[in-house]
Every structure is written in structure tokens, then in C-alpha cells.
Amino acid sequence: MSAHFDIELELIAQNIWPIAGIDEVGRGPLAGPVCVAAVILNPHDLPQGVDDSKKLTAAKREALYEEICARALSVAVAMAPAAEIDAINIRQATLACMSRAARALGLAPVFILVDGNDLPALPCASRAIVQGDATSLSIAAASIVAKVSRDRLMARLDLLHPGYGFSAHAGYATAAHRAALQKLGPCPEHRRSYAPVRLCGETADP
């Protein structure tokens, strides 16, 4: 089943508008930020082919990212770096980013659809939807924007911190990333509160 606009249309029929979708990417990686996107789609100009970002190829995500940003009424992105994640934990950093992204929208939403089952402090009414990125078109669009935004950042961080392969694995705990951590030790983009990073930092090769 692909993401659709039915949930949003039900709300619009109740004169609830504008509606934003929010999704995050990057809870699990050992390095880089967690990234949240908020998107308010235009009901009269919906992008075609939008779905949960995990179901799409990188090339398709890139193309849809451009289309979403061109057609949406408002798009905002917020990130929490590794240092913030280490300071307040990944759940709190994610919720903080969701709140920031919602408040950064150029068009103030009156209702927000959030992927998952955990609602942050938001400036308006909201609903959490488990697997929302597979059902709500607004959340799916946010998942694409968040994923592409984070992947682009990780490619830039690869240039700043060569040797870890950030552009290839985006900070996730692949075998190649773990091997690089063991050899090089953590860089400033690594989440030192995560056990694999903490342990590699203690045992990194000189």
C-alpha cells in the first residue's frame, strides 16, 4: 500500500487546515545528526510518486525531494548534532527537532501528523501515526526531505572527516564503519553515548 492523502482530506473536510506532516531519519546511526523534516503539501498540486523514503531508490528520493520542495506550501528541516544527542539522548533530541521543524515552517499549521507513537511539544493539535510514512502523503513527503537532507550532509561530512566512509553508509553501523572506528577512533561527528562508539574510542588503534 502506498502513502495517500486520505487522512489529510478527512481533516480538510472538517475545515482543519493547514496540515503538516513530520518525520525523522537518523535515530540509529553511530555518527551524524538526527534529522527531522516538516512539510505542508498543496492539496491542489500534490507531487506524484511520493512514498515512504525507505521504499525508494536514492535517485528517486533525490528527484522527489526537488519536486516536493518546488510544490509544497512550506518545508522546514531541523537537525540535532551528535553532541546534543549525547547530552539529552536520542529520543529527546528527536522530539526537540520535531518541535523546531514545526515552528520553522513558513506557514503555521493548525494540525500536525507525526510518524510514530511519540508526540513532541507542538504549537498546534497533532496526531501520532504508527507507520505514518507508509500511509500519510504529508508524512511520506517529510520522510523523503529528511532522508535526502541528512544524506547530503553526511556526504559533506565525509569530506571533512575522510576515512570513515560517511557518504557510503551515512553513519550507520556497517562493518566498514566499525572497522574505520576501530582504526581511527571517533571523530567529532560520532555519538559517544552509543556503545559501539564508546568502546571503539577506548580501544582505537594508536
N, C-alpha and C positions, 0 to 999 in steps of 0.2 A: 504494500500500500504506500502510495506517495503522499507527501505533505499536501495539504489542501487549505482552502481559505474559508471552510465552513464555520469554524469556531468564530472567526472574525466577523463573518456575515451575520451570525446569530446575535452578536453583541451590537453590531451596527443597526440591526433591526430594532434594537431597544434604545436607539439614539445614544449609544455608547461609542464615542469616537473623539480623538484619535486613539488607536490601539498600537502598542509597541510589542515586539517580540524580543526576548532576551535569551542569549545562550552563551556558554563559555567553552573554552578549549584550553587544555594545558594543566589540568589538575595533577596528572600522573608523572610528567617528565621530571628528570633529575636536574634539569637546567632550564633557564629562561623563565619568562613571566607566565602567569595565568592571564588569559585574555578574554574579555567579555565584549560582546557587541550588542547594541540595541538598534532595532530597525523598525521604522514605521513605513509600511508599504502603501502605495497609492492603489486604492481599490479599483480605480478606473484604468490602471496601467501596470498590471501585475507582470513581473518577469516570468518567462517560461522556463520550465525545466528545473526549477528550484526544488531541492530535496535535502534531506539530512546530509551534511557535508561528508560524513563517513562513507556514504554510498557513491560518492562522485570521484572521478579521477582528478588529479591535480590540475590538469589542463581545463577540465570542465569547471572546477571551482574558480579558477582564475577568470574565466570568461564570465561566469555568473556574478562574480564579485563586481566586475566592471558594470554589468547590466543592473545589478541591484543598486549600486551607488548612483547610477545615472537616473533610475526610475523612481527610487524610493523618495518619500517626502522628507525623511530625515534618517541619518545614520550616525551613530556615535560608537567609539571604541574606547575602552579603558583597560589598563593593564596594571598588575601588581608585580613588581620585580621580585627576584629571589630573596632579597633582604627583607622585604615586607612579609613574604610567605614564611620565612624563618622566624620573624618576630611575632606574628599573630596566628600562625597555622594556615594551612591551605583553605580550609572551609571559610574562615573569617576573611581571608584575603579575597576569595571568590565572591563572597557576599558583598564586601566593600566595593569591589569592581562593578558588580551589578548595579549597585546604588549610584556609583559615579557615572556609569554609562547612561542610565535612565535620566539623570539630571543634566547630562551633556547634550541631550537631543535638542535640536533647534526648534522643534515643535513639541510642546509639552503634551505628553499622553494623558488621557483620563483613565486608561486601563492598560495593564501590562500583563502579557503572557510570558511565563518564565519556564524554561526547561528544567525538569527535575521535580523534587518534592521539598525543596528548601527555599523559603522566600526571604529575601533581604528586606531591609528597611527601604521602602519605595515611596515616591511622592504622590502616589495615587493608588486606587484599587488594583488588585492583582490576583492572578491565579497561577498556581504551580501545576504543570502538566508533565507527568512522567512520560518519557519518550516523546516529549513535545516536538522535538526536531523532526520526528517522523510523521507528525500529524498536522501541526500548525505551520502554514506557509511563512508567517512572520517569524516564528522561531527558527525554522529551517533557513530562512534568509540570514538571520543573525548568526547561525552556526557557520555559514559559508564565510561571512565577513570576518568573524572571529578567527577562523582557521587560516584564511589567506593572510590576514593581518599578522598573525603570530608567525606563520611560516616565513613571511617576508622578513620579519625582524630577526628570526633565527638565522636566516641566510646572511644578514648583515653582521650578526654576532660571530658567525663563522670566520668572517674576515678579520674581526678584532681579536678573536681567540682561536687561531688556527691550531689544528691538530686533533680537535675533539670531534669534528665531523657534524657540527650543528646543522648545516644545510641539508645533510642527508637524513638525519634521524630526528631533527627538531628538538633535541634534548631528551628524548625518550631513552629508556634503559636497554638499548640494544647491546649485543655482545661487543660490537665495535666501540660503542661509547664507554662501556665498562672497562674495556681494555685500555682506552685512552686515559680514563680516570686513574687507573692503576699506574700508568706510566707517568702521567703529567701532574697528577693531583688536581684538586678542584681549582676552577677559575672563579672570578667574582660573580659569574652568572649561575653558578651551581647552588642548589638548595642544600645547605649544610645541615638542616634539620632532618633531611631524608637519610635513612640509614646507609644506603649504598654509597652516598657521597661522603658521609661522616667516616665510614670505615675505610674508604679509599684514601681519604685525606690523612688518615692515621698511618696508612701502610704504603703510601705512594713511593715509587722508586726515587732515589735521590737523583 
